[in-house]
Amino acid sequence: MSTRKAQREATRERVLSAAERLFTARGFGSTTVREIAADASVSVGTVMAVGDKAAILVELFDRRVAALHAARAPMDEPGRAATPPGPLTDELLAVFEPFLALFYSDVDLARQYAATLVTGKYRAAVFTELAAVLRREIGEVLMRAGFPPEAAARGATTLHLAHLGSLFISAGTGARDPSKPVEDLISVVEFLTENQGRDQL
């Protein structure tokens, strides 16, 4: 990496870090681009080169989600001793739990993130490449539980969409704890288990 590119990346990281601190401490709505610039010791134009507030928020959440996947990746490395499968519901909830914890660690900020996504104005990796990673992880759990590959892939899609839908509903209703999304996921897992091998799966 060239010196100039490295400097640009370092500046970008300063802006993102400053925005994250301010969004967490002051709230998204109360934070201005000028305050982000001051905290990062850059110009307002430099902040806008990274993105507007909403674009920065989306990137921050995408990074957090990517970090959760990366933390789990070493457990899937080839040659690692396989862990005997536990109850299917427990295994699947363990896949989703870090994302639920992330969402409910700052409900107001997460609600703003959800509101930003539904505008359709910002590309979010959580709907594209990160969605593919999560579906693969869910599918692997289902296959270990005995689902054929095709049924596991379809079940993973169903669970992923249920997960997203439940989070968006939770954000829209103002819920501040994950009990309802967890309850919804358990219901979907039970449905999949009851219908394993049937044509409708």
Steps between C-alpha positions, in 0.01 A plus 500: 500500500634840402564765763219718363251214502605403851441858614154502341414176676628633832290815459196291411548290812523815714173626358323169556637467853396857585150442364464178695602670824262790448207288381538284810547785746263763357266311272476503121257788475692724741834452325592738217746452217690801634539327839628184333753711309616673818535173689699345215707818448404520133290733285127462442582425136720211607215353703262533204756326280456198727122537489207682650388406852268225382761343272751504784248334732436222249872441459553489876231234543627302202844499659361381832310219332806403294707489820252257655531269200879529506508408869305183423707406193787328689247249636433386142863458392585171324660249734334640809333228705128502439277572797221244539170665406274605783126567493418672172322795659795568731749478215306739281437747779876495563549610137259792538580604857802724419293694245210540741744618767644754255157632406379532858824642639387841370136474396464864400799487268391163362152641434656787306707246305185304411321819397796593278503160331134509402551824308685295240752780451801326650672176406526275804721192507261352756258446207761367257832331577445488877154352444660224292748425779226478763285275284794270445561480876133422564498240223801324650319468832192357327707248305673384818150443636419272207339733246587417137707777337212644293262502797773652717553781249128574485470480876796739538329751273177468699678549833705792374193681370313426822793641696507822297124537503478452874772760560328755276166438670669534838657829391166627376313413820762649732590172674815527707584135565547197273233277656255530207757443223629196689146369541437550127820318404413206725159476331659492155756236608219286639310535174804398295568204726141380488496525119848361429486277195151608393437652158403838642848551650 
